[in-house]
Amino acid sequence: MNTPSGELEAGRPGFISLLKSIEIGDKAEALEKPGINLEVPENWEKNTGSEMRLASFRIPSSDGIDGDVSVIPLPGDGGSDLENINRWRAQLRLPPLESDSNSAIGETKEGQSGSFLLTHMVSEETLFSENRHGAIST
C-alpha cells in the first residue's frame, strides 16, 4: 500500500484485513500468476493495474490523493524481507536497515495462508505536494 501518510492510518485496518484474507492457490500453479482469493474492503475500488500486478486497488481519499494497493507475486528468489524493505525504504528516501532484528522491520501476523510480515514506513521528508509525507505498508 502506497499512500500519503495522512491517509495511511485510515486505510490500515482495511489493508490488514486484506492481507489476512489472502489465500494462495495450489502450489503447483505457475508462479507468474498464482491463484489467490482475498476480501476487498468495502470502500476500495478495483483498478486495472498492470501486467506485473495480480490485483490492484484504489483507496479513495478525502483530500484528492488516493492510496494505491497492489498485489505483486515475487516468483523465485524475490529477495529477503530485509532486502525488500530496504528497497521500499529507498523509495521513501529513508536510510536502509542494517539488520532484520531492527524493530522497524515490522511485525509478524497470521493470515489464511500462514504468517506474513507487516511493515509500515513513513518518509521523514515531504514527497508530495502541500508538504505531504509518503508512506508504504507491506
Steps between C-alpha positions, in 0.01 A plus 500: 500500500646832394325816615562839657560451870179677606287241323705202613346464845148521357581226246704281733213288648373412153853423381566265794163335439589451131838346590345263752241386246744403224487132413765380259391240246646161426879506524516313170366806315740715302669752728453776243127522573417306816138452591392708797178581680470819705237711670505856372395774745167659409623848404792382282468513121649233273747638245626352177855513635780375282638174366719472809210536745287202588245740649483878533275729706445870556413628846304823448607783729331814618786728392545389139813284540379142489675199647623219277505131592668244279536124528819397321633143498875469547583173324821320581740690718325837538751600765503480877262700719786735587596551133143576397435730795820691426390533135171656615678715759715639217182600315410708806857634528553323833834349601530122467459274799817312589332190641167321494508504880433876492149563635429727200491189279142438615296233672390150412125445456296189426272470197306237304816369330737524797716772649604820325713801588313829537719807477421869498729785401453876466737740326683750717485761225209619289453308177165634382354842435374705793783368724363146520716210609490164321419170665518134404356199682575147385 
